[in-house]
Amino acid sequence: MSKKEKIGQIVSTKMNNTVVVEVEAHKAHPRYKKIICTSKKYKAHNEELDCVVGDQVKMVEHKPISKSKLWKVVEITKKAN
């Protein structure tokens, strides 16, 4: 079974070795067919400490590192301005 991958934007880097990544999802309403944008925040492990707020990152599912950290940052796809 392959690991899940998500792409999102970094919202916070205040914790040690941890970043908060916001992932947006677009899906159609089942009845009215309007596109609805939802977002969810994930805590991800960042070992290199090279991420800053505004970066777009790719993260992969990982074994639990702590109570709320289940993801690991793999690469930075787009740097912030």
N, C-alpha and C positions, 0 to 999 in steps of 0.2 A: 504494500500500500504506500502510495507516495505521500509526501508531506504537503500540507496546505501552504500556499504562498499568498501574501497580501501586500499591496502597495498603498502607502499612505504618507501623510505629512506629519512631521514632528511638531508637537504642540508644546512640550515641556522637556527640559533636560536638567531639572533641579535635583533629582535624586542621584545617588552614587551608582554608576554602572547601569542606569536605567533611563530609558526615554519613554515618553508617552506619545503614541502614534495614533492619529485620527484617520480612520478609513471611511470613505464615502461609498455608498451603494445606491444605484438607481434602479428602481423597478416600477412596473406599471401596477396601478390599483386594479384589483381583480374585477370590479364592477364598472368603474368609470373610465378606466384606461388612461388616467392621468399619470404622468411620470412623477414619482415621489422620490425625493432625495433624502436618505437617512444616513446618519453617521454614528460611528461607535469608536470608543477610545480603547486602545490596548496598551499594556505595559510590555516593553520589549527590552531584552538584555543587550547592552552595547558595551562590549569589552574594550574597544579601542578609544572610546571617549572622543571621537572625531566628529560627532554629529552636533549640529546647531539647530535652533528653532527655525522652522521654515524649510528645512531640507526634505526632499522626497526620498523615501527609503523603501527597500524591499525587505520584508521580514518573512521568516519561515517558522513553522510550528516546531516546538522543541519540548523536551521533557521538562516537567515543572522545576524551575529554578528557585522559586519561592511560592508563597500562597497565591499571588496574583500574576506572576511572570511566567507565561507559557510560550512566549515568542522570542526569537532571537533575530537581531538585525544582521542581514547578510551583506548588503551593499547600499551605497548611496547612489540613487539613480539621477537625482538633480540637486545641485547645491543651491542654497538660498542666496539672494542678492547681496 
